[in-house]
Amino acid sequence: MTRSKTFQAYLPSCHRTYSCIHCRAHLANHDELISKSFQGSQGRAYLFNAVVNVGCGPAEERLLLTGLHAVADIFCQSCKTTLGWKYEHAFESSQKYKEGKFIIELAHMIKDNGWE
């Protein structure tokens, strides 16, 4: 007997979405995209306002390209692949806009639903 995978959240199929490239779990709606000009540990990454179907690890301080931040790794709840991180705290005032936002690396995302 095989069971189909179920996710915690399904994004509306009428919207352009981003999904986990490994298991196709929905990750974010295109409307939540803030910026495409970020750098992850494995290359280019996108900054999102909100994401779904991700778990969050413990926060730790890391020195990133834009300075010291407290970040927590995020992973796909379905396949457990590390996708990027969540900005918990920015130590420089110019970086405060990132707090509570999410980085997902392009290497772990695929576009779904209505992309031309």
N, CA, C and O of each residue as an XYZ file, in Angstrom:
464
protein
N       0.849     -1.181      0.000
C       0.000      0.000      0.000
C       0.890      1.237      0.000
O       1.774      1.367      0.847
N       0.663      2.141     -0.938
C       1.448      3.376     -0.991
C       0.573      4.540     -0.567
O      -0.614      4.608     -0.883
N       1.191      5.441      0.149
C       0.478      6.642      0.581
C       1.060      7.834     -0.150
O       2.274      7.939     -0.328
N       0.187      8.726     -0.569
C       0.700      9.944     -1.183
C       1.155     10.886     -0.066
O       0.620     10.872      1.043
N       2.150     11.699     -0.393
C       2.650     12.633      0.602
C       1.618     13.730      0.837
O       0.973     14.208     -0.097
N       1.479     14.110      2.072
C       0.619     15.236      2.392
C       1.476     16.306      3.047
O       2.415     16.006      3.785
N       1.148     17.522      2.774
C       1.895     18.642      3.312
C       1.034     19.359      4.340
O      -0.186     19.194      4.364
N       1.663     20.145      5.178
C       0.909     20.905      6.164
C       0.050     21.963      5.494
O      -1.068     22.231      5.933
N       0.570     22.564      4.432
C      -0.161     23.632      3.758
C      -0.042     23.478      2.247
O       1.022     23.155      1.719
N      -1.146     23.714      1.573
C      -1.157     23.753      0.121
C      -1.479     25.183     -0.292
O      -2.453     25.769      0.182
N      -0.665     25.738     -1.168
C      -0.927     27.083     -1.648
C      -1.913     27.009     -2.805
O      -1.932     26.007     -3.520
N      -2.735     28.038     -3.013
C      -3.748     28.004     -4.081
C      -3.120     27.747     -5.451
O      -2.105     28.352     -5.797
N      -3.715     26.867     -6.211
C      -3.153     26.508     -7.520
C      -3.313     27.626     -8.544
O      -2.735     27.551     -9.628
N      -4.083     28.658     -8.223
C      -4.243     29.771     -9.148
C      -3.094     30.779     -9.039
O      -3.015     31.711     -9.839
N      -2.214     30.604     -8.068
C      -1.092     31.517     -7.869
C       0.225     30.855     -8.272
O       0.377     29.637     -8.189
N       1.169     31.685     -8.710
C       2.509     31.169     -8.974
C       3.172     30.870     -7.635
O       3.163     31.698     -6.725
N       3.740     29.690     -7.531
C       4.330     29.271     -6.262
C       5.731     28.716     -6.470
O       6.140     28.407     -7.589
N       6.446     28.601     -5.373
C       7.751     27.943     -5.341
C       7.599     26.689     -4.494
O       6.949     26.707     -3.449
N       8.210     25.592     -4.958
C       8.120     24.310     -4.258
C       9.510     23.741     -4.030
O      10.473     24.147     -4.680
N       9.605     22.802     -3.104
C      10.855     22.086     -2.851
C      11.200     21.261     -4.093
O      10.372     20.489     -4.575
N      12.391     21.419     -4.598
C      12.794     20.702     -5.811
C      12.939     19.201     -5.547
O      12.884     18.400     -6.480
N      13.123     18.823     -4.296
C      13.366     17.427     -3.936
C      12.081     16.624     -3.762
O      12.042     15.444     -4.114
N      11.018     17.249     -3.219
C       9.780     16.494     -2.956
C       8.519     17.219     -3.427
O       7.419     16.680     -3.304
N       8.662     18.427     -3.963
C       7.570     19.243     -4.502
C       6.603     19.777     -3.440
O       5.494     20.187     -3.784
N       6.984     19.784     -2.186
C       6.156     20.435     -1.163
C       6.124     21.934     -1.447
O       7.145     22.528     -1.794
N       4.960     22.535     -1.299
C       4.845     23.976     -1.490
C       5.692     24.696     -0.445
O       5.736     24.295      0.718
N       6.368     25.770     -0.876
C       7.199     26.557      0.041
C       6.748     28.001      0.169
O       6.699     28.539      1.275
N       6.416     28.641     -0.957
C       6.058     30.059     -0.887
C       5.228     30.479     -2.085
O       5.344     29.917     -3.174
N       4.400     31.466     -1.864
C       3.632     32.106     -2.916
C       4.504     33.212     -3.500
O       5.241     33.873     -2.768
N       4.427     33.418     -4.810
C       5.229     34.456     -5.464
C       4.975     35.847     -4.852
O       5.870     36.693     -4.844
N       3.775     36.075     -4.348
C       3.440     37.365     -3.734
C       4.258     37.641     -2.469
O       4.352     38.789     -2.035
N       4.845     36.610     -1.882
C       5.657     36.767     -0.663
C       7.123     37.057     -0.964
O       7.909     37.282     -0.043
N       7.504     37.054     -2.244
C       8.886     37.308     -2.641
C       9.246     38.772     -2.413
O       8.535     39.669     -2.866
N      10.350     39.012     -1.711
C      10.822     40.369     -1.451
C      11.969     40.721     -2.392
O      11.982     41.800     -2.984
N      12.939     39.804     -2.531
C      14.120     40.105     -3.340
C      14.721     38.832     -3.928
O      14.707     37.770     -3.306
N      15.248     38.969     -5.146
C      15.948     37.864     -5.799
C      17.458     38.038     -5.740
O      18.189     37.235     -6.321
N      17.939     39.057     -5.060
C      19.367     39.375     -5.091
C      20.078     39.039     -3.777
O      20.779     39.875     -3.206
N      19.889     37.814     -3.312
C      20.561     37.354     -2.096
C      21.505     36.208     -2.428
O      21.395     35.565     -3.472
N      22.422     35.976     -1.523
C      23.422     34.926     -1.688
C      23.256     33.925     -0.548
O      23.265     34.299      0.625
N      23.105     32.655     -0.905
C      23.039     31.602      0.095
C      24.377     30.907      0.196
O      25.345     31.328     -0.438
N      24.446     29.870      0.968
C      25.715     29.135      1.116
C      26.046     28.340     -0.141
O      27.206     27.989     -0.361
N      25.026     28.048     -0.983
C      25.249     27.271     -2.206
C      24.898     28.066     -3.464
O      24.546     27.477     -4.486
N      24.989     29.387     -3.404
C      24.696     30.192     -4.582
C      23.555     31.159     -4.350
O      23.262     31.536     -3.215
N      22.910     31.557     -5.441
C      21.838     32.554     -5.368
C      20.679     32.076     -4.505
O      20.400     30.883     -4.387
N      20.013     33.069     -3.904
C      18.892     32.778     -3.015
C      17.874     33.910     -3.090
O      18.199     35.027     -3.492
N      16.639     33.604     -2.698
C      15.564     34.585     -2.679
C      15.166     34.865     -1.232
O      15.234     33.988     -0.371
N      14.749     36.105     -0.986
C      14.251     36.513      0.328
C      12.730     36.553      0.279
O      12.151     37.198     -0.595
N      12.081     35.862      1.220
C      10.623     35.794      1.291
C      10.112     36.362      2.605
O      10.772     36.281      3.641
N       8.924     36.937      2.533
C       8.220     37.442      3.701
C       7.693     36.294      4.554
O       7.805     36.319      5.780
N       7.120     35.288      3.898
C       6.509     34.156      4.591
C       6.702     32.888      3.768
O       6.742     32.935      2.538
N       6.819     31.764      4.450
C       6.955     30.463      3.807
C       6.053     29.461      4.519
O       5.591     29.719      5.630
N       5.802     28.321      3.883
C       4.991     27.252      4.472
C       5.762     25.941      4.381
O       6.719     25.823      3.616
N       5.342     24.979      5.154
C       5.905     23.623      5.124
C       7.399     23.571      5.441
O       8.114     22.718      4.916
N       7.869     24.477      6.292
C       9.268     24.442      6.705
C       9.365     24.343      8.216
O       8.518     24.851      8.951
N      10.422     23.672      8.658
C      10.748     23.617     10.068
C      11.933     24.530     10.318
O      12.649     24.904      9.389
N      12.132     24.880     11.555
C      13.171     25.849     11.907
C      14.070     25.250     12.991
O      13.590     24.731     13.998
N      15.371     25.331     12.765
C      16.326     24.876     13.756
C      16.604     25.958     14.791
O      15.944     26.997     14.795
N      17.575     25.723     15.665
C      17.913     26.718     16.678
C      18.667     27.900     16.065
O      19.409     27.737     15.096
N      18.470     29.074     16.632
C      19.155     30.274     16.143
C      20.613     30.257     16.584
O      20.948     29.795     17.675
N      21.474     30.775     15.704
C      22.888     30.926     16.029
C      23.417     32.158     15.322
O      22.898     32.564     14.282
N      24.448     32.746     15.892
C      25.044     33.929     15.274
C      25.968     33.510     14.144
O      26.793     32.610     14.300
N      25.819     34.182     12.989
C      26.675     33.923     11.828
C      27.110     35.247     11.220
O      26.336     36.202     11.159
N      28.352     35.290     10.773
C      28.849     36.446     10.056
C      28.569     36.220      8.573
O      29.225     35.403      7.928
N      27.597     36.946      8.043
C      27.199     36.824      6.649
C      27.797     37.982      5.852
O      28.472     38.843      6.416
N      27.551     38.002      4.554
C      28.106     39.056      3.702
C      27.710     40.457      4.159
O      28.458     41.414      3.960
N      26.529     40.576      4.774
C      26.031     41.885      5.207
C      26.220     42.138      6.695
O      25.616     43.058      7.246
N      27.045     41.338      7.352
C      27.324     41.561      8.767
C      26.846     40.420      9.647
O      26.452     39.358      9.164
N      26.891     40.662     10.945
C      26.521     39.649     11.928
C      25.002     39.576     12.073
O      24.332     40.593     12.251
N      24.476     38.360     11.992
C      23.043     38.109     12.147
C      22.845     36.878     13.031
O      23.707     36.001     13.092
N      21.710     36.824     13.710
C      21.269     35.595     14.365
C      20.298     34.941     13.390
O      19.260     35.516     13.063
N      20.633     33.740     12.927
C      19.813     33.038     11.946
C      19.533     31.614     12.417
O      20.272     31.049     13.223
N      18.454     31.053     11.896
C      18.085     29.665     12.181
C      17.894     28.957     10.856
O      17.151     29.437     10.000
N      18.552     27.822     10.672
C      18.380     27.056      9.442
C      16.922     26.626      9.311
O      16.270     26.296     10.301
N      16.418     26.635      8.072
C      15.072     26.123      7.808
C      15.189     24.903      6.909
O      16.089     24.811      6.075
N      14.266     23.969      7.093
C      14.290     22.724      6.328
C      12.884     22.365      5.890
O      11.903     22.752      6.525
N      12.797     21.620      4.796
C      11.525     21.141      4.290
C      10.935     20.147      5.280
O      11.603     19.193      5.678
N       9.694     20.364      5.678
C       9.042     19.464      6.639
C       8.780     18.085      6.044
O       8.652     17.103      6.775
N       8.700     18.015      4.721
C       8.398     16.751      4.081
C       9.639     15.875      3.894
O       9.648     14.713      4.302
N      10.696     16.437      3.270
C      11.879     15.609      2.965
C      13.096     15.932      3.835
O      14.136     15.284      3.715
N      12.966     16.938      4.714
C      14.006     17.310      5.691
C      15.260     17.950      5.074
O      16.272     18.084      5.762
N      15.217     18.342      3.812
C      16.345     19.014      3.178
C      16.487     20.431      3.733
O      15.495     21.152      3.843
N      17.704     20.835      4.082
C      17.946     22.209      4.502
C      17.797     23.117      3.285
O      18.430     22.895      2.253
N      16.953     24.142      3.414
C      16.600     25.011      2.291
C      17.283     26.370      2.348
O      17.540     26.979      1.309
N      17.573     26.842      3.531
C      18.116     28.179      3.721
C      18.074     28.533      5.195
O      18.424     27.711      6.042
N      17.646     29.760      5.512
C      17.580     30.167      6.908
C      16.549     31.259      7.121
O      16.066     31.889      6.179
N      16.228     31.461      8.395
C      15.350     32.541      8.831
C      16.203     33.552      9.582
O      17.012     33.181     10.432
N      16.021     34.822      9.271
C      16.707     35.882     10.008
C      15.958     36.128     11.315
O      14.827     36.615     11.301
N      16.571     35.799     12.420
C      15.965     36.030     13.732
C      16.294     37.425     14.258
O      15.439     38.094     14.837
N      17.552     37.863     14.051
C      17.976     39.160     14.579
C      19.101     39.717     13.727
O      20.024     38.996     13.346
N      19.017     40.996     13.433
C      20.090     41.694     12.725
C      20.747     42.659     13.713
O      20.059     43.401     14.413
N      22.061     42.646     13.764
C      22.769     43.469     14.735
C      23.034     44.885     14.221
O      23.305     45.791     15.009
N      22.955     45.077     12.903
C      23.153     46.403     12.324
C      21.793     46.980     11.946
O      20.947     46.280     11.390
N      21.588     48.258     12.248
C      20.273     48.877     12.021
C      19.854     48.844     10.554
O      18.663     48.749     10.258
N      20.814     48.920      9.632
C      20.474     48.901      8.205
C      19.969     47.537      7.740
O      19.424     47.422      6.643
N      20.145     46.508      8.560
C      19.745     45.149      8.190
C      18.486     44.680      8.920
O      18.062     43.538      8.741
N      17.885     45.544      9.737
C      16.721     45.168     10.557
C      15.529     44.706      9.714
O      14.706     43.923     10.190
N      15.428     45.177      8.477
C      14.292     44.796      7.620
C      14.254     43.291      7.353
O      13.211     42.767      6.962
N      15.364     42.593      7.557
C      15.425     41.155      7.299
C      14.844     40.316      8.445
O      14.532     39.141      8.252
N      14.702     40.899      9.609
C      14.237     40.132     10.764
C      12.879     39.494     10.504
O      11.945     40.158     10.054
N      12.780     38.201     10.792
C      11.544     37.460     10.577
C      11.326     37.002      9.147
O      10.306     36.384      8.842
N      12.280     37.302      8.260
C      12.171     36.924      6.844
C      12.964     35.649      6.581
O      13.745     35.211      7.426
N      12.760     35.056      5.411
C      13.318     33.750      5.084
C      14.145     33.781      3.805
O      13.753     34.406      2.819
N      15.276     33.113      3.823
C      16.114     32.900      2.642
C      15.905     31.457      2.181
O      16.034     30.523      2.973
N      15.583     31.279      0.900
C      15.557     29.931      0.311
C      16.495     29.953     -0.889
O      16.389     30.816     -1.760
N      17.410     28.995     -0.921
C      18.391     28.927     -1.997
C      17.757     28.369     -3.264
O      16.951     27.440     -3.210
N      18.130     28.947     -4.411
C      17.570     28.511     -5.695
C      17.830     27.041     -5.969
O      17.034     26.394     -6.649
N      18.921     26.502     -5.458
C      19.260     25.094     -5.680
C      18.203     24.156     -5.108
O      18.166     22.978     -5.465
N      17.342     24.664     -4.222
C      16.351     23.812     -3.557
C      14.908     24.153     -3.932
O      13.974     23.619     -3.335
N      14.716     25.043     -4.922
C      13.370     25.483     -5.294
C      13.069     25.205     -6.750
O      13.958     25.165     -7.601
N      11.784     25.013     -7.010
C      11.304     24.905     -8.386
C      10.032     25.747     -8.487
O       9.268     25.844     -7.527
N       9.811     26.355     -9.656
C       8.605     27.154     -9.861
C       7.447     26.237    -10.242
O       7.609     25.315    -11.041
N       6.281     26.501     -9.663
C       5.070     25.733     -9.961
C       3.916     26.678    -10.283
O       3.938     27.851     -9.913
N       2.916     26.155    -10.972
C       1.615     26.811    -11.172
C       1.666     28.134    -11.938
O       1.886     29.187    -11.339
N       1.467     28.089    -13.222
C       1.206     29.288    -14.005
C       2.393     30.120    -14.402
O       2.208     31.277    -14.781
N       3.597     29.607    -14.339
C       4.758     30.358    -14.819
C       4.827     30.211    -16.329
O       4.610     29.120    -16.856
N       5.122     31.274    -17.017
C       5.239     31.227    -18.484
C       6.689     31.093    -18.894
O       6.990     31.036    -20.086
